[in-house]
Amino acid sequence: MSQDAPTYVMRPIGFVRSPYRDTSEIPKGPGAEHRAEGALALRPELEDGLQDIEGFSHLFVLWVFDRSSGYELVSTVPLDQETPHGVFASRSPRRPNPIGLSVVELLGRDGPRLRVRGVDMLDGTPILDIKPYLSGVPAEKVRRGWVAEAEARRKEKG
Amino acid sequence: MSQDAPTYVMRPIGFVRSPYRDTSEIPKGPGAEHRAEGALALRPELEDGLQDIEGFSHLFVLWVFDRSSGYELVSTVPLDQETPHGVFASRSPRRPNPIGLSVVELLGRDGPRLRVRGVDMLDGTPILDIKPYLSGVPAEKVRRGWVAEAEARRKEKG
């Protein structure tokens, strides 16, 4: 990438507590369900930023793939090992900016620590931001491209 | 924030083309609808990363609030000017890491340029990442905390 582009320096607002120590333990690919419980442990000095968060059932979490390095513009992913796809059309961790995005269910709060369900991050993952989940695209309007095709192929194969 | 935390340097993968030149032009607050058309103009050298993206109807866009500076842990926002809320319980631009998140509808692609509907970013906004939108939380399971309360209050007032 050209060197004259502006750059932005991000600092973690906290870290994920999760049962997963290795990426191999995280459910991936077709039918993967993320039901694991964990926590979003914020830096104590940021606790005031959580004011009124308890009223939301779900949160977006933006985090860093900190144990991944470099990126590939096109690669194969666990869901479809036959055909490579573009990095922006997949959730590959090897991205130009290694930011992950997860939706978690908020179970409760203890000061600067949020108890959540649905973590798919490694223990110790740096968190960049937390936002309230307000609404989604209606299911009937979502087209899921190669992901839907790969799932259908796998179903046919049984 | 403490200075010994790790930091991550992000570089834009491209820039938003939008009809909005000033934040005052962007629909905000209750009932705001984002129907504006625009484009996500990627750096040409990253075009291969878009392979197979045309199959998805909607995309997550992660971007930088580059015309905002500093952060406030608690502040008032357009939707509720009576009660301040925590930054992680709102979409305030003045965040510890000034990252924005939008869901846009993909209309088409011209090489490294994606035509999209639903931009709520300023023209020239730096893009950090694009991800396929795969599914949402069912509407009946989403609790929207103070946002729902503020909307209800405004409706009562007519």
Contacts between the chains, C-beta under 8 A, distances in Angstrom:
chain1	res1	chain2	res2	distance
A	1	B	11	5.7
A	1	B	43	6.5
A	1	B	45	6.8
A	1	B	46	7.6
A	2	B	43	7.4
A	2	B	45	8.0
A	5	B	11	5.2
A	5	B	12	5.6
A	5	B	43	7.8
A	6	B	11	7.7
A	6	B	12	6.7
A	6	B	66	7.5
A	6	B	126	6.6
A	7	B	9	5.2
A	7	B	10	6.6
A	7	B	11	5.3
A	8	B	9	7.3
A	8	B	10	4.6
A	8	B	11	7.8
A	8	B	64	5.5
A	8	B	66	7.8
A	8	B	98	7.7
A	8	B	126	7.4
A	8	B	128	7.7
A	9	B	7	5.2
A	9	B	8	7.3
A	9	B	9	5.6
A	9	B	10	7.8
A	10	B	7	6.7
A	10	B	8	4.7
A	10	B	9	7.7
A	10	B	10	6.0
A	10	B	97	4.6
A	10	B	99	7.5
A	11	B	1	5.7
A	11	B	5	5.1
A	11	B	6	7.7
A	11	B	7	5.3
A	11	B	8	7.8
A	11	B	96	7.2
A	11	B	97	6.8
A	12	B	5	5.6
A	12	B	6	6.7
A	13	B	1	8.0
A	13	B	88	7.9
A	13	B	96	5.2
A	13	B	97	6.8
A	42	B	88	7.9
A	43	B	1	6.5
A	43	B	2	7.3
A	43	B	5	7.9
A	45	B	1	6.9
A	45	B	2	8.0
A	46	B	1	7.6
A	46	B	73	6.5
A	46	B	88	8.0
A	46	B	96	6.6
A	48	B	73	4.1
A	48	B	74	5.4
A	48	B	86	6.3
A	49	B	73	4.1
A	49	B	74	7.1
A	49	B	86	4.6
A	49	B	87	4.4
A	49	B	88	4.7
A	49	B	89	7.9
A	49	B	96	7.4
A	50	B	86	4.9
A	50	B	88	5.4
A	50	B	89	6.7
A	51	B	73	7.9
A	51	B	74	5.6
A	51	B	84	7.5
A	51	B	85	5.9
A	51	B	86	3.4
A	51	B	89	6.3
A	52	B	85	4.7
A	52	B	86	5.8
A	52	B	89	4.6
A	52	B	145	6.2
A	52	B	146	5.0
A	53	B	86	6.0
A	53	B	88	5.9
A	53	B	89	4.1
A	53	B	145	7.4
A	54	B	145	7.3
A	55	B	89	7.6
A	55	B	143	6.6
A	55	B	144	7.5
A	55	B	145	2.4
A	55	B	146	5.6
A	55	B	148	7.9
A	55	B	149	7.7
A	56	B	89	6.7
A	56	B	143	6.1
A	56	B	144	6.6
A	56	B	145	4.5
A	57	B	137	7.7
A	57	B	141	6.5
A	57	B	142	5.7
A	57	B	143	3.8
A	57	B	144	8.0
A	58	B	137	5.2
A	58	B	141	7.7
A	58	B	142	6.1
A	58	B	143	7.9
A	60	B	101	6.1
A	62	B	62	7.0
A	62	B	97	7.7
A	62	B	99	5.8
A	62	B	101	7.1
A	64	B	8	5.5
A	66	B	6	7.5
A	66	B	8	7.9
A	73	B	46	6.5
A	73	B	48	4.1
A	73	B	49	4.2
A	73	B	51	7.9
A	74	B	48	5.4
A	74	B	49	7.1
A	74	B	51	5.6
A	83	B	52	8.0
A	84	B	51	7.5
A	85	B	51	5.9
A	85	B	52	4.7
A	86	B	48	6.3
A	86	B	49	4.6
A	86	B	50	4.9
A	86	B	51	3.4
A	86	B	52	5.8
A	86	B	53	6.0
A	87	B	49	4.4
A	88	B	13	7.9
A	88	B	42	8.0
A	88	B	46	8.0
A	88	B	49	4.7
A	88	B	50	5.5
A	88	B	53	5.9
A	88	B	129	7.5
A	88	B	130	4.2
A	88	B	131	7.0
A	88	B	132	7.9
A	89	B	49	7.9
A	89	B	50	6.7
A	89	B	51	6.3
A	89	B	52	4.6
A	89	B	53	4.1
A	89	B	55	7.6
A	89	B	56	6.7
A	89	B	132	5.6
A	90	B	132	7.0
A	91	B	131	6.3
A	91	B	132	7.5
A	95	B	129	6.1
A	96	B	11	7.2
A	96	B	13	5.2
A	96	B	46	6.6
A	96	B	49	7.4
A	96	B	129	7.4
A	97	B	10	4.6
A	97	B	11	6.8
A	97	B	13	6.8
A	97	B	62	7.7
A	97	B	128	4.6
A	97	B	129	5.3
A	98	B	8	7.8
A	99	B	10	7.6
A	99	B	62	5.9
A	99	B	99	7.7
A	99	B	128	6.2
A	99	B	129	5.2
A	101	B	60	6.1
A	101	B	62	7.1
A	101	B	101	7.4
A	101	B	131	6.1
A	103	B	137	6.4
A	126	B	6	6.6
A	126	B	8	7.4
A	128	B	8	7.7
A	128	B	97	4.6
A	128	B	99	6.2
A	129	B	88	7.5
A	129	B	95	6.1
A	129	B	96	7.5
A	129	B	97	5.3
A	129	B	99	5.2
A	130	B	88	4.2
A	131	B	88	7.0
A	131	B	91	6.3
A	131	B	101	6.1
A	132	B	88	7.9
A	132	B	89	5.6
A	132	B	90	7.0
A	132	B	91	7.5
A	132	B	144	7.4
A	132	B	145	6.7
A	132	B	147	7.0
A	133	B	137	6.3
A	133	B	142	6.5
A	134	B	142	7.4
A	134	B	144	5.7
A	134	B	147	6.1
A	135	B	136	7.7
A	135	B	139	7.1
A	135	B	142	6.7
A	135	B	144	7.8
A	136	B	135	7.7
A	136	B	136	2.2
A	136	B	137	5.6
A	136	B	138	7.9
A	136	B	139	7.1
A	136	B	142	7.5
A	137	B	57	7.7
A	137	B	58	5.2
A	137	B	103	6.4
A	137	B	133	6.3
A	137	B	136	5.6
A	138	B	136	7.9
A	138	B	139	7.7
A	139	B	135	7.1
A	139	B	136	7.1
A	139	B	138	7.7
A	141	B	57	6.5
A	141	B	58	7.7
A	142	B	57	5.7
A	142	B	58	6.1
A	142	B	133	6.5
A	142	B	134	7.4
A	142	B	135	6.7
A	142	B	136	7.5
A	143	B	55	6.5
A	143	B	56	6.1
A	143	B	57	3.8
A	143	B	58	7.9
A	144	B	55	7.4
A	144	B	56	6.6
A	144	B	57	8.0
A	144	B	132	7.3
A	144	B	134	5.7
A	144	B	135	7.9
A	145	B	52	6.2
A	145	B	53	7.4
A	145	B	54	7.3
A	145	B	55	2.3
A	145	B	56	4.5
A	145	B	132	6.7
A	146	B	52	5.0
A	146	B	55	5.6
A	147	B	132	6.9
A	147	B	134	6.1
A	148	B	55	7.8
A	149	B	55	7.7
